[in-house]
Structure formats: structure tokens, C-alpha cells
Amino acid sequence: MENTRRINDFNRENRPFYIVDHDDGTFALCLPFTFFTGQYADYCQAAFDNYAKSIGEPVCNGIGLRTHGNGYEWEAAFRQAFRNDPNIGRIIFDCEAGGFFCSCDDLDIIEDFGIRFKDLCEDTQHFTGVIAEGIKYQEAWEKEQEQLMKTVKGQLMKHPSAVFEIKTPDGDIRISPNDIKLLLSGEMNAVVIDDCHYAAFELLDQEVVGMQTDIFDDSLIRMKTGGYEEQDFEMTM
């Protein structure tokens, strides 16, 4: 109930941004601007139009559509705005042409980012500069996100309420949802695999070579990490 109240308060005070509780341990910050009408039509579009002009491009193409301001460019601006924030690594992006969407397993983090991003993007002059810098590094960030999803850390971030049974080159380990929370927040610095202690980052950075959700329990995910010559099951990322 507390999360529901907090989300309702955020959504009321920070329109047109809103937060959704996915009921799987993750919370999403959303801005589906394609569907905006009335006072939120063309929300913050002036900053993207200014960016187009600054690089010598037309604001609209031959059929009247804006040349800049899609969800991927919003993501680039968001990444740039918070590039030095330690919590940016806790965010998973799922943007599309018509909307900006990102998620996290911590409501505090997604609320904080949402409030600060709204304030920033409504300052047109400042936001234009952030957009320009963000787009400059967009390709590198996209590759970074793609690589993250190939690691144990990325899959724990994507499925924070699941139980993971992981076969590593050093042995087997079972990770609970509470373990995931502690690992991703940095509160758990070490893990035990076959009675041996390893630094948490050694597990989190391992490459996923196979993954499968249990056919009888979709909250259980079995995974294999780097070091195996064969994959006994198909990747389901």
C-alpha cells in the first residue's frame, strides 16, 4: 500500500511522467509522448527542435514529421544527465521511437531520477545542451546496454524477483530475490560457490552462455556462465 501511495503521489505531481509497478520487483518510469494531447502535446519538443537547428538539420522532414525527439534520443539525454550518478548503472532502458521507458528494482531510485529529469528537461536551453552531448555518445551507450544484458548482472537486473540457479566454471550457486537486491545495491560484497568465497563482481561480470526458465515455475531461472563448451539449453534473453 505504501508503494501504491508513493506512486500515485509521484504521478500526480510529475505529469506527464508516471511510474508503473510491474509487480515483478521492478518499477518503470514512463513518458509515452506519442499519445500526448492538449497541454502535453509536443512536450519538451522545443529542445529537440533547437538541437536539429544547431546541427543544420530541418526541424521537420518532407512529410511534416519531427527529425529529432524519439525515445532513443530521450534515453541518450537521460544517460548524459545522470552519467556521473552511481545509480545510473541500476537502470534498464526499454525505449522505443514513440516513448521513453526505463526501469529499476528500487522505487527510491526511479522516483529520484524521475523528479530530477522532469526538472531538467523543462529547462529548454539546458536540455538542448544535454541532448547534444547525449546523442554524441548514444552509440557507445547502446553497445554498453547490449553487453550488460549478456552478463549475470544484467539478467539479475532484468529479473529481480526470480530465483537463479547458476552453474559457473567454479561451481553452482543459488541466488534468491533478496540476494539479488543485496548484490545490485553493493551491500553483498562476496558470494560462496562450493564453499569458496569470491568477490561479488566476479560473479556479476560473468558472461551468460545459457539460460532457461523452469517450465513448471516461471520464477525459477537456470543459467550457465562462461567456461562451458556446450549449451544444454537455448538462450532465452
GIZIJO-V819141 format. One line per field, one symbol per residue. ss: DSSP state (H for helix, E for strand, C for the rest). phi: phi as a letter, one per 30 degrees, with the letter a starting at -180 (. if undefined). psi: psi as a letter, one per 30 degrees, with the letter a starting at -180 (. if undefined). A space follows every 50 residues. Layout:
BEGIN
ss=???
phi=???
psi=???
END
This chain:
BEGIN
ss=CHHHHHHHHHHHHCCCCEEEECCCCCEEEEECHHHCCHHHCCCCHHHHHH HHHHCCCCCECCCCCECCCCHHHHHHHHHHHCCCCHHHHHCEECCECCEE EEEECCHHHHHHHHHHHHHHHCCHHHHHHHHHHHHHCHHHHHHHHHHHCC EHHHHHHHCCCCEEEEEECCEEEEECHHHHHHHHHCCCCEEEECCEEEEH HHHHCCEEEEEEECCCCCCEEEEEECCCCCCCCCCCC
phi=.ddddddddeddcbeddacbddibjcbccbbddecdbidcdiehdedddd deddcicddbddcicddbjdddddddddeddcecdddddccccbdbecac bbbacbdeddddddddddddddcedddeddeedddecedddddddddedc ceedddddbdcdcccccceckcbccdeddeeddddidccbbcbhiccbde ddddddddcaaadedcbdccbcbbcejcdbcdbddbd
psi=eeeeeeeeeeeefgkgklkkjfggflkkkkiifegklbfgkhkgfeeeee eeefggllelafggkkflgleeeeeeeeeeegfgkfffffkkkhlleglk klllgjeeeeeeeeeeeeeeffjeeeeeeeeeeeeegeeeeeeeeeeefg leeeeeefifglkkjkjlffakkkkleeeeeeeffgfjfllkjhgkkkke feeefkkkfkkkkkffjgfkkkkklkfkflkflkkg.
END
